[in-house]
Amino acid sequence: MEIAHALNRIPSSYIREILAAASDKNVISLAGGLPDEQTFPIELMKPALERLSQMPEVFQYGATAGYGPLIQHLCERFALPETHTVMMATGSQQGLDLIARAYINPGDRVVMEAPSYLGAMQVFGLAQAEIVGVSQNEQGPDLAELELCFKTQTPKMFYAVPDFHNPTGVCWSLETRKQVAKLCYQYDVTLIEDAPYRELRFTGTMLPMASEFCLDKAIVLRSFSKIASPGLRLGAVSGPRELIDPMVKVKQGADLHSSVPMQALLLGLLENSGFDQHIATIRALYQGRYQALFDALDAQLPSPCRVYPVDGGMFVWVELPSCDTFALAKSLLANGVAVVPSPVFYPNPNEASSALRLNFTNAQPEELVEAVSRLAQGLKQAIV
Ligand SMILES: Cc1ncc(COP(=O)(O)O)c(C=O)c1O
């Protein structure tokens, strides 16, 4: 049977392929975006897990928008105004898919920073959106370019990851957040703020979300994958009721609802008095790993390469002199270190500047240091 045309436009995920190769014991993987499974708060989930056995009602079919007590908890936690609501999704990835299916017609334009999150490009590609890339600097998107794009291309949405961007780790400045919100109002563009890494800040102070400056023109995606566990497959989508309601209709057709026992378990975890301490612990752990990686890179990267410091999240971005980054990633893999080459993160891979994404959350500091030795050695052979 012939596959759908939309699927033909989507390349298979390079990261999944490289992750398969990186499972070799001799390879240190900086390629994935995995939280450390030793941090999963299973102890904190135990009381809720036990309670589940006394709650047959959560094993019944449930409401499409999500488990009522959890929705109520999240509306309070996110301090949403009366006009806004939350719906639960099977990971924030499904939230993205529901947004695309509810709002994108083939040919509609979606703006995102280039480079951008691969999973978002896949979703909007499948919905046959035209993805328009806007370049990114250390403060966030290039605002002049963004305005020109809003003005001349009349996009429907701007998909953004303002806190610790995947893949670059960039965190938007406060001024950029305000300016983006202003542009969204001015040019009638809906902001899709994807915030899976927001809680993983280990330096500096948390900034307001960009969507806080354009509350009635934004949909927010939050994920419990990085602060609880990805296997729960739970994310939350919030925004004005009139923007969320059409997505509930799409979700009905997609999977009826996300797992109710898992939602009840998540609620128990969020209400556990130890949860804040859990987040503080993973922040400190990831900060130590980041520092080990960054210091080693700073000391060992050959001089034309540049690494940017980050204040949180899971990734750093290493800029390289112009080279074939796919060939480089392959030779690095043979040298025992897995990384992701920059073109996979660009809507148009031919426009990618040469860089590598490195993850620091799922390896021990000693492994990160050893990975950098292998990386530096490989880089010296390949490009210097
Ligand atoms: C920017 C971004 N958005 C969304 C997701 C998907 O997260 P979830 O596990 O909640 O589906 C990821 C996962 O890595 C991500 O990096």
The ligand as a Tripos MOL2 file, in Angstrom:
@<TRIPOS>MOLECULE
LIG
   16    16     1     0     0
SMALL
NO_CHARGES

@<TRIPOS>ATOM
      1 C1         11.3990   20.9630   23.0770 C.3       1 LIG1
      2 C2         10.6860   19.6730   23.3500 C.ar      1 LIG1
      3 N1          9.3520   19.6320   23.2950 N.ar      1 LIG1
      4 C3          8.6680   18.5050   23.5440 C.ar      1 LIG1
      5 C4          9.3220   17.3290   23.8590 C.ar      1 LIG1
      6 C5          8.5040   16.0910   24.0850 C.3       1 LIG1
      7 O1          8.3560   15.8380   25.4400 O.3       1 LIG1
      8 P1          7.3090   14.7910   26.0330 P.3       1 LIG1
      9 O2          8.1090   13.6700   26.5890 O.co2     1 LIG1
     10 O3          6.5480   15.5370   27.0730 O.co2     1 LIG1
     11 O4          6.4160   14.3370   24.9170 O.co2     1 LIG1
     12 C6         10.7160   17.3120   23.9320 C.ar      1 LIG1
     13 C7         11.4230   16.0630   24.2460 C.2       1 LIG1
     14 O5         12.5960   15.9580   24.2960 O.2       1 LIG1
     15 C8         11.4160   18.5170   23.6680 C.ar      1 LIG1
     16 O6         12.7540   18.5840   23.7010 O.3       1 LIG1
@<TRIPOS>BOND
     1     1     2 1
     2     2     3 ar
     3     2    15 ar
     4     3     4 ar
     5     4     5 ar
     6     5     6 1
     7     5    12 ar
     8     6     7 1
     9     7     8 1
    10     8     9 2
    11     8    10 1
    12     8    11 1
    13    12    13 1
    14    12    15 ar
    15    13    14 2
    16    15    16 1
@<TRIPOS>SUBSTRUCTURE
     1 LIG1         1 GROUP 0 **** ****
